[in-house]
Amino acid sequence: MFGYYFNVGLIYAVIGFGVALIYYFVFKKPMLGNFWGALIVALIGSFLGGVIGTVFSGVIAALANLNSVNIFPPIITAFLVIWIFSKVSERKE
């Protein structure tokens, strides 16, 4: 049982890390805490998306699975949360 939850947590962490990399280095969005702030917010968003995906699993059961873990809610929520965070922490000049 531990292996299953460890696998789920690891996938969510990798998704959050990937979203932070894309958002900070590819989109080059300035935000509070630079890359580390983006990473923390993306990780929170990824795990939050996983919880939302679990709650609404009946609705999104048709979506693709990766190693028995639905990856779309964490990806979508991580991007949404980091986008909101970047809007809130924009530097005003």
ChimeraX attribute file (.defattr): number of C-alpha atoms within 10 A of each C-alpha:
attribute: neighborCount
match mode: 1-to-1
recipient: residues
	/A:1	5
	/A:2	7
	/A:3	8
	/A:4	12
	/A:5	10
	/A:6	11
	/A:7	14
	/A:8	19
	/A:9	16
	/A:10	12
	/A:11	21
	/A:12	27
	/A:13	19
	/A:14	13
	/A:15	22
	/A:16	28
	/A:17	20
	/A:18	17
	/A:19	26
	/A:20	24
	/A:21	17
	/A:22	15
	/A:23	21
	/A:24	21
	/A:25	12
	/A:26	10
	/A:27	9
	/A:28	11
	/A:29	16
	/A:30	17
	/A:31	20
	/A:32	14
	/A:33	11
	/A:34	13
	/A:35	17
	/A:36	13
	/A:37	17
	/A:38	29
	/A:39	23
	/A:40	16
	/A:41	23
	/A:42	32
	/A:43	26
	/A:44	20
	/A:45	26
	/A:46	33
	/A:47	23
	/A:48	18
	/A:49	25
	/A:50	27
	/A:51	14
	/A:52	14
	/A:53	21
	/A:54	16
	/A:55	11
	/A:56	12
	/A:57	15
	/A:58	9
	/A:59	10
	/A:60	14
	/A:61	12
	/A:62	9
	/A:63	12
	/A:64	12
	/A:65	11
	/A:66	11
	/A:67	11
	/A:68	10
	/A:69	17
	/A:70	23
	/A:71	21
	/A:72	19
	/A:73	23
	/A:74	28
	/A:75	21
	/A:76	15
	/A:77	23
	/A:78	31
	/A:79	22
	/A:80	16
	/A:81	20
	/A:82	27
	/A:83	18
	/A:84	12
	/A:85	17
	/A:86	21
	/A:87	13
	/A:88	11
	/A:89	13
	/A:90	12
	/A:91	10
	/A:92	4
	/A:93	3
